[in-house]
Amino acid sequence: MQSLMNGRGMTLVETLVACALLAILAGGLGGGLLLARDGVRRAEQASAADAAVRAQMAVLLAVPWESDAAGVAVAPAVLTPTASDSLRHNTAGAFAAVDAAGAPLDPPLSSTPAFAVRWRIAELGGPDIARLLDVCVFAWPASDAATPLVCGGAIRRREP
C-alpha cells in the first residue's frame, strides 16, 4: 500500500482528517472538564448542606430536657412539637436561613441565603417521653415542592 504522503508533506485530505480528530478529542476533554467542575460544585453544596443539618441537629440535641422537683417533665420551647408539614414550608420556629457555609443568617434574610433549613419535631410514646427530630436542608429559595439536598433524624428522650 502506498503512503498518502508525498515528498512535500501531508495532503489536504490528511490535514483535514487530523484537524477533525483533534477537534473531537478537544471537545471530549472540554466536556469532561465541565462535568468534573459541576461534580465538585455539587459535592461542595452537599457538604455545606450536611454541615447545616448537623448544626441544627446539635442545637436540638443539646437543649436540656429534664423533670422538675415534683417529677413533672419540663420540655424546653425548642422541643415543642411542630406542625406535621413543617418540612414542606418555611414555618416560624421550625425554619432557618443559612449561608453557603451553613451558618445561620441573623436576621434571617440579612443577605441572600444559600439554604433553607427546616425541621419537624413530633412526640413519640406520649407527651414528654420522647421526640422524633427530622431536619432537612433545601437549596434557596425553597418552594413547597422542593426536594431536600440532605436530611437527618434522631430520637430525643427526656433525661430522668
C-alpha positions in Angstrom: 0.0 0.0 0.0 1.3 3.4 -1.0 1.5 6.2 1.6 -0.6 9.2 1.1 2.4 11.4 2.0 4.4 12.6 -1.0 7.8 14.1 -0.8 6.5 17.6 0.1 4.3 16.7 3.2 0.7 15.8 4.0 -2.1 16.1 1.6 -5.1 18.4 2.2 -7.3 15.4 3.0 -4.9 14.1 5.6 -4.7 17.6 7.2 -8.5 17.9 7.4 -8.8 14.4 8.9 -6.2 15.2 11.5 -7.8 18.5 12.4 -11.2 16.8 12.7 -9.8 14.2 15.1 -8.1 16.9 17.1 -11.4 18.9 17.4 -13.3 15.8 18.5 -10.6 15.0 21.2 -10.6 18.6 22.4 -14.4 18.7 22.6 -14.4 15.5 24.7 -11.7 16.8 27.0 -13.6 20.1 27.5 -16.8 18.3 28.2 -15.1 16.1 30.8 -13.7 19.2 32.5 -17.1 20.9 32.6 -18.6 17.7 34.1 -15.8 17.5 36.7 -16.4 21.1 37.7 -20.1 20.5 38.1 -19.4 17.5 40.2 -17.1 19.5 42.5 -19.8 22.2 42.9 -22.4 19.6 43.8 -20.1 18.0 46.3 -19.3 21.4 47.9 -23.1 22.1 48.1 -23.9 18.7 49.7 -21.1 19.2 52.2 -22.4 22.6 53.3 -25.9 21.3 53.4 -24.7 18.3 55.6 -23.0 20.8 57.9 -26.2 22.8 58.3 -28.2 19.6 59.1 -25.6 18.6 61.7 -25.5 22.1 63.2 -29.3 22.3 63.7 -29.5 18.7 65.0 -26.7 19.6 67.5 -28.9 22.5 68.7 -31.9 20.3 69.2 -30.0 17.6 70.9 -28.1 19.9 73.2 -31.0 21.5 75.0 -31.6 20.1 78.5 -34.9 18.3 78.9 -35.4 17.2 82.5 -38.0 16.9 85.2 -38.8 19.4 87.9 -38.6 18.7 91.6 -42.1 17.2 91.5 -41.1 14.8 88.7 -43.1 16.6 86.0 -41.3 16.8 82.7 -40.3 20.3 81.6 -39.9 20.4 77.8 -37.9 23.4 76.6 -39.7 25.6 74.0 -37.2 24.5 71.3 -38.5 20.9 71.6 -42.2 21.8 71.3 -43.8 19.6 68.6 -44.1 21.4 65.3 -46.8 21.3 62.6 -46.7 18.0 60.7 -46.0 19.8 57.4 -43.1 22.0 58.8 -40.7 20.2 56.4 -42.7 21.4 53.4 -42.9 25.1 54.4 -40.8 27.8 56.0 -42.6 27.6 59.3 -41.8 30.1 62.1 -40.0 28.3 64.9 -39.0 25.4 62.6 -37.0 27.2 59.9 -33.7 28.9 59.5 -32.0 30.6 56.5 -28.3 29.8 56.3 -25.3 31.0 54.2 -23.2 28.9 51.8 -21.0 27.7 54.8 -24.1 26.5 56.7 -24.0 29.4 59.2 -27.4 30.9 60.3 -28.1 34.4 59.0 -29.2 36.8 61.7 -31.5 38.5 61.0 -32.7 35.6 58.8 -32.7 37.5 55.5 -29.9 39.9 56.1 -28.3 38.7 52.9 -29.2 36.2 50.2 -29.3 32.7 51.9 -27.9 29.6 50.2 -30.1 27.1 52.0 -33.3 26.8 53.9 -33.1 24.6 57.0 -36.5 23.1 58.1 -37.2 20.8 61.0 -40.1 18.8 62.4 -40.5 17.7 66.0 -43.1 15.1 66.8 -44.0 13.4 70.1 -43.1 9.7 70.5 -44.6 7.4 73.1 -46.9 10.1 74.5 -46.4 13.6 75.9 -42.9 14.3 77.3 -41.5 10.9 76.8 -39.5 11.3 73.6 -39.3 13.4 70.5 -38.7 12.5 66.9 -36.4 15.1 65.3 -36.2 15.5 61.5 -34.0 18.2 59.9 -33.8 18.8 56.1 -31.9 21.3 54.0 -33.2 22.7 50.8 -31.5 24.9 48.2 -32.6 28.6 48.4 -35.3 29.6 47.5 -37.1 26.5 48.8 -40.5 26.0 47.4 -43.2 23.8 49.0 -42.4 21.1 46.3 -38.7 21.3 46.7 -36.6 18.1 47.1 -34.2 18.3 50.1 -30.5 18.2 49.5 -29.8 16.4 52.8 -31.9 15.1 55.7 -31.1 13.8 59.1 -33.1 12.4 62.0 -32.8 11.4 65.7 -34.9 10.4 68.6 -34.5 12.6 71.7 -35.5 11.1 75.0 -36.1 13.0 78.2 -33.4 12.7 80.8 -34.7 11.3 84.1 
